[in-house]
Amino acid sequence: MLEVSHNPVLVALSLAVALMAGFTGFSLTRGASALPSTRRKIVVALSSVVLGGGVWSVHFIGMLGLQLPVMFFYDALITMISVLVAILVTGIALLLLHFRERTPQILISAGSILGIGVMAMHYIGMAGMQVCRPIYDVLDIVIPTGASVLLWIVVVWVAYSERTQRSTVLGTLGFGIALFSLHYGAVAMTSFEVTGAGGVQGAALDNYVMAMGVTFAVFLICGAFMLTSITFVLPQEVEEIDLAPVSSEPETAVRPVVASAGVPFEREGQTFFAEPMQIAAIRAEGHYTVLYLDAEKLFCPWSITEADNRLEASGFLRAHRSYLINPAHVSSFERNKDNGTLYFDAVESLPKVPVSRSRMAALRETLGL
C-alpha cells in the first residue's frame, strides 16, 4: 500500500471552491420557481452546470493535492463521464425542486439523489486513476454513501425549505462543508496500490493537463460567484424597483393603492391582471412572487414588499415574511404554541400558510379571534 498525504494549500482551495460553487448555484435559483417555464429551465440548467462543475472541481482539486510516492494520471474518457454525472444528478435534483411542489418528500428525494450522485461521481473519478488504483471494501463505499445521503438531505432542506437570503447563506455553508468532508472522508477510507502502466488504453490526462482543466472550471465558478454575490448584497429596495415594471407612473417609495388594472401575472408569454379580492395569498419567491388564485399558481413580477405596499389598502396582511394573505379566503386558523397556521379549504393550490409569531397579534385581531 502507498503512503498518502495532502497538499494543505490545495485542500484549503477545494473548500473555497465548494463554498463559491454552492453560493453561486443557490443564488442563481432564488426566484426560479416563480419564473415562466422556459426561463426556469435555463436558470436550472445554468445552476446545474455551476453546482455540478463545483462538485467535480472540488474532487479533482483534492486529487491534485493527493500526494503519492508514484506519478499517476487519469483516463480521459472516465474523467469526462465523472463530470457529466455530477452535472446530470445536480440537474435532476434541481428539476424536482423547481418544477414540483416542495413537499418534505420532494426535499428528501432531491437530497437523496444528490447524495448518491456526488458519491457516484467520486468513485467514477477515482476509477479513472492510472498507474495506481484505489482499493476499498464494501463498507468503505456504503458508509460514505450513507453519510452523503443524510448530509445532502440536510443541505437541501436548509437551502430550499424557505428561499431567503438566510437560507441561501446557510445552504452554502452546508454545501461546502458536506462536499469537502465527504471527499476527504472517502479518500481517508481508501488505500492505493501500484498497478503499473501496462494496462493503460486510450487518451490519458496527467496532473498538468488536469490542473489546466480544473483551473478553467474554477475561473468560471469564481466569475459567476462575483456576479451573484454583487447582486446578493445589493439593497433589496434597489432590486425590487428594477424588477417591478408595472406601469409608467413615477416610482415612489410606498404605493398604498393597487394599479387600476389589478395585480399583474404572466401566462404563456402574456401579462394579465387579477382582481385583488380573487387572490387568496401571495408568496415570495426570491425577487418575484407567486399568486394563489383558485387552482392556479401564477408568476407575478412584483416583489413581496411591492405587493405588500400596493395591496395594503385592499386588506391583505403579512402573515409571514414570505406570505401575504387575503383574510376573505381563510377557512380556519390553528394555533401552534408561538405561531400558527392558516387554512384555505376552497383554494386548491394553497392548502395552508404559516403564521409567524411577530404577525400573530395583528392577524388574530383582523380575524376577530
N, C-alpha and C positions, 0 to 999 in steps of 0.2 A: 504493500500500500504506500501511496505517496504522501509526503508531508505537505500540509495545506496551511497557507496564511493568506492575508488580505492586505491590499494597499489601503491605508486609512484615508487617504485623500479621495480615492475613488469610492470608497464606502460612504463618505460624507456627501460626495457629489450625487450618488444614487438616491440618497434620502431627499436632497434638494430637488432633484428632477421629479421624484414621486410626488412631492408636495405641489410643485408647479403644475404638473400634469393634472392632478386632482382638482386643483383650484380652477384651472382653465376649463376643464371639461364640465364641472358642475356649474360654473358661471355661464358658460355658453347655453346651457339648457334651462337656465332660470327664465320662466315665462314661456317656455317652448310649448307646453301643453295647451296654452291659450291661442297659439298661432294656427292659421289655416293649415290644412293637411300637407300641402306641398312645401310650404316654408318650414313646417315642423320636421319633415323628413330630411330637409337639407341640414337643419341645425343638429338633428340626431346623428346624421352621417358625419358631420364635422367633429362633433363631440366624440364619436366612436373612434375616429382616427387619432384624436388627441389622447384620449384615455387609453385606448389600446396601444398606441405608439408609446405612451408613457410606461405602460406595463412592460413592453418589450425592451425599451431603453434601460429601465432600471435593472432588468435581468442581465442585460449584456454589459452594462457598466460594472455590475457586480462581477461578471465573469472576466471582464478585462482586468479587474482588480484582484482576481484569483491568482495567487502565486504558487505554482507547482515547480518542482525541480526539472521538468522537461518542457520543451516548447510544444504547444498544441495549437490546433486550428479547427475550423468548423466546416462542415459540409454546407455548401451554398444553398442547395435545394431545401434541406431540412430547416435551415435558418429562415428562409423565406416563408416556409409553412408556419413556423412559430409566430412570425409577426402577423400573418393573415389570421391565425387562430385567435390571437389577442384582440384584434380589431373586430372580428366576427362575433365573438362571445360578448364583447362590450356592446356592440350594436344590438344584439338580441335583447340584452338586459334593458338597454335604453328604450327600445321599441315597446317593451312591456310597460315601462314606467311612464311613457309619454303618449301611448295610444290605448291604454287601458285605465280604468278607474283604479286609483292607488289604494286598494284594499290591503289588509295585512297579508293575505295570500299572495298578492302580486309582489309586494315588497320582499317577502321571503323567497319567492320564486326567482326574482331578479338577483337577489343576493346569492342564492344557491348557484345560479348559472355563472355569475362572476367568480364565485369561489372555486368551482370546478374548472372553469375555463382558464383562470390565472395559473392554477397548478398544472393544467394540461399544457399550456404554453411553456411553463418552466421545464417540464420533463421532456417535451419535444425539443426545446432549445438545448438541453443537456445531452440529448441523444445525438445531436449534431457534432459533438466533440470528436476529433480525430487524433490519433497517436496515443491518447489515453482515453479511458472511458469511465463514466461514473458507475458505482456499484451501490445498490441498495436492496433491502429485502422488502417484503410486503408491508410491514409496519412502517418502514421509512417513507412509504408513499401514502399509506392510509392515514397516519397521524397528521402530517402536514395538510393533506387534503381536507380532512375533517375540521381542523382548525381554520383552514381557509374559508370553508363554507360558513362557519359560525361568525368569523370576523367580517366577511363581506355582507352578511345579512345585517349585522350591526351598522356597518358603514352606510348601506343603502337606507336603512331605517332612519338613521340620524340625518342623512342628507336629503331624503325625499319625503319624510312624513309631513314636514312643512317646508315650503320653498321660500325661506327668508335669508337675509344676509348671515344671520347667526348660524343657521343650519348649513349654509354653504361653507362657512369657515370651519365648523366642527366636522362636516363631511370631508373637507380637505385634509384635516389633521388625521382623521380616521383612515382615509385612502392612503396617505403617505406612510403612516405607521404600519398599517396592515401589509402593504406591498413590501415595504422594507423588511419587516420582521419575518414574513413568510419566505422571502427569497433566502435570506441568510440563515433562517432556521432550517430550511430544507437542505441547504448546502452543508450545514453543520452535521446533518444526519446522513451525509453522503461520503463514501470513500472513493478514491480514484486509484486506478492502476494503469500501467503502461501496456498498450496493445501493439505498438509499432505502426509503421505507415504502409505495411504491405497490403492492407485491405482497402485503402483509400480509392474511391471511384468518383468520377465527375469533378466538377469545379469545387475548389476549396477556398476558404477565407481565412487568412492569417490574422493575427491580432491588429496589425497595422491597418488592413483593409476594414476590419470590423470597427476599429476606432473611428475611421472616417465616416462610416455609415451611422454609428451612434452619435458622433458629433453633429452630423447634419440633422438627425432627428431631434437632438437636444436643442439645436439652434432654432428649429421651428417651434418647439414647445416653449422656449424662452420668449420668442417673439409674440406668440399667442398669449402667453402669460402676461406680458407687459400691456398688451391691448386690453385684455379683460380686466386686469387689476386697475387700470386707469378708470374704466367705466364703473367698476365696483365701488371705488372710493368717491366718485362724484356725488355732490349733494343730491338727494332724492328729488328735490323740487325741480332742479335743472333738468333731470332726465324726464320727469313727468311732463314738463312743458313741451319738450321736443317730441314726445310720443303721444300727444293728445290733440291732433289736428281736427277738432270737431267742427268749428265754424270759423268764419272770417273776422269775428269780433275781436277787439284787442284783448290780449291775455291779462288777467288780473290775478292777484294772489289768492282771492277767495271768490267762488261763484256760488252764491246761495240758492240760485234757481236753475232749473233744468232748461236747456235749449228747447224752443218750441217744437222742434222736430222729434224730440224724445231722446231715448238712450241709444247710441249707435251700436250696431253689431254687424259682423261680416258673415256672409254665407255665399259660398260658391263664387267668390271674387267680387261680390256686390255688397254695398253698405246699405243696411236697412235701419229702421228706428222703431224701438219698442216703447209703448206707454209705460211710464214708471210703475203704475199700480199693477201691471201684468207681471212684473218681475218679482219673484219670491225672495231671491237673495243674490248677492254679488260676492264672488270670491277672488282674492288677489292671486295672481299668477305671474310672479316677477314684476315687470313694469306694466303689465296689462291686467285685465280682469276677465272673469267668466260670468256670464249672466245665466241664472237658472230660471227658465221660462217653461212651465209645464213639463213636458218630457224632454226638453232640449237643453243642452249646454252650449252657449254661444260666445264666441270671441268678441270682446269689446276693447277698443283701443285706449280707453281711459285707464289710468292707474287707480288704485283703491282710494288714494287721497283725493284725486279728481272726482271720482264718483261720490265720495262722502260729502265733499263741498257742494256738488251740484244737486244732490238728492236729499239734502237735509230738510229742505222745505217740503218735500213730499212725504216726510215721516219716516224715512229709512234710519235705522240705528246701527251703530257699530257694536256687534255682539262679541267680536274677537278682532284681533289685529288683522286677520286675513279675511274677515267676513262682514258684509253689510246685510242686514235683513229687513224685509218688509213685514212689520207686525201683522198686517192683514192676512198673511198666508200662514201664520203659525197655528198649528193644530194642538200642540201640547208642549209643556215645559217640565223638565225633570231636574231637580236639584241634586247635585253630587258634591257634598261637602262644601268646598270653597268655590266651586264652579258649577256649571250646569250644561244642559243640552236642550236645544230646541228641535221639535219635530215638525215636519211638513208632510203630512199624510197625503195631501192632494197633489203634491208636486213630485212626479215620478222620478225626475232627475236629481232630486235633493232629499234624501231620507232624513238627515239631521244636520245640525250646525252646533259646534261647541260654543259655549259662553264663558269668557274669561272672568276671573274674579273681579278685576277692576271695572268691568262693564255690568256686573250683576245688578247693582242697585238701580241704575238708570233703566235697565231692561225690565226689571220687576215692576217698577213704577209705571212704565208705559203699558205693560200687560195687565196692570191692576192687581198685582199679587202682593 
